[in-house]
Amino acid sequence: MKKNRDRSVNLNFWVTPEEQALIQEKMKTVGVTNMSAYLRKLAIDGYALRLDFPELHELLSLLRRYSNNLNQLTRRVHGTGRIYDADLEDLQQAQSRLMETTDGILAKLNSLT
């Protein structure tokens, strides 16, 4: 080891050949040729996110219910030729809940930046 080396701690980790190829491809994309510098920069300045949004599960549930209700209403209209104000109100309320949930998710995502 060089005596004048600033970095005296060696870190090692193992990757698969596929992971190595991905790392090298990303390095080419950003124009970096020194793997140590690239990995050090990512480890220090980069960040890893684990996004777990229960709101997304709620949104999917709302979307399923909304589309199911819309399909039922469509079948009824085709069968009877009538649509009722109460049905339209239910759809509007469901759509409002979808929009509120979506807005909440977008606000949470925006707070991550």
C-alpha positions in Angstrom: 0.0 0.0 0.0 1.2 3.5 -0.8 2.3 5.5 2.2 0.6 8.7 1.0 -2.8 7.1 0.2 -5.7 9.1 1.6 -8.0 6.1 1.6 -6.7 3.4 3.8 -9.7 1.2 4.3 -10.5 -1.5 1.6 -14.1 -2.5 1.0 -14.9 -5.6 -1.0 -18.2 -7.1 -2.2 -19.2 -9.8 -4.7 -21.4 -9.5 -7.7 -22.7 -11.9 -10.4 -21.4 -11.5 -13.9 -24.8 -10.1 -14.9 -24.6 -7.5 -12.1 -21.1 -6.6 -13.1 -22.2 -6.1 -16.7 -25.1 -3.8 -15.5 -22.7 -1.7 -13.4 -20.3 -1.4 -16.3 -23.2 -0.4 -18.6 -24.3 2.3 -16.2 -20.8 3.6 -15.9 -20.6 3.9 -19.7 -24.0 5.8 -19.7 -22.6 8.4 -17.3 -19.1 8.4 -18.9 -17.1 7.1 -15.9 -14.3 4.6 -16.4 -13.0 4.3 -12.9 -15.2 1.7 -11.1 -13.8 2.5 -7.6 -14.7 6.2 -8.1 -18.1 5.3 -9.5 -19.1 2.9 -6.7 -17.6 5.2 -4.0 -19.7 8.2 -5.4 -22.9 6.1 -5.4 -22.3 4.7 -1.9 -21.7 8.1 -0.5 -24.0 10.4 -2.4 -26.5 8.0 -3.8 -29.5 6.6 -1.9 -31.6 3.5 -2.0 -35.4 3.7 -1.7 -37.8 1.1 -0.5 -41.2 2.5 -1.5 -44.0 0.9 0.5 -47.2 2.8 -0.1 -50.3 1.3 1.5 -52.1 4.0 -0.4 -51.3 2.2 -3.6 -53.1 -0.9 -2.4 -56.0 1.3 -1.4 -56.0 3.0 -4.9 -56.0 -0.4 -6.6 -58.9 -1.5 -4.5 -60.8 1.7 -5.3 -60.1 1.3 -9.0 -61.4 -2.3 -9.0 -64.6 -1.3 -7.2 -65.0 1.7 -9.5 -64.6 -0.3 -12.7 -66.9 -3.1 -11.4 -69.6 -0.5 -10.6 -69.1 1.1 -14.0 -69.4 -2.2 -15.7 -72.6 -3.1 -13.8 -74.1 0.3 -14.6 -73.2 -0.1 -18.3 -74.9 -3.5 -18.5 -78.0 -2.1 -16.8 -78.2 0.8 -19.1 -77.8 -1.5 -22.2 -80.5 -3.7 -20.8 -83.1 -1.2 -19.6 -82.1 2.0 -21.5 -82.2 3.9 -18.2 -79.7 5.5 -16.0 -80.5 6.8 -12.5 -79.2 9.9 -10.7 -78.2 7.8 -7.7 -76.0 5.6 -9.9 -74.3 8.7 -11.3 -73.8 10.1 -7.8 -72.2 6.9 -6.6 -69.8 7.0 -9.6 -68.9 10.6 -8.9 -68.2 9.9 -5.2 -66.1 6.9 -6.2 -64.2 9.1 -8.6 -63.6 11.7 -6.0 -62.2 9.1 -3.6 -59.9 7.9 -6.4 -58.7 11.4 -7.1 -58.1 12.1 -3.4 -56.1 8.9 -3.0 -54.1 9.6 -6.1 -53.3 13.2 -5.0 -52.1 11.8 -1.6 -49.8 9.4 -3.3 -48.4 12.1 -5.6 -47.8 14.4 -2.7 -46.0 11.7 -0.9 -43.8 11.0 -3.9 -43.1 14.7 -4.4 -41.9 14.9 -0.8 -39.2 12.3 -1.6 -37.4 14.6 -4.0 
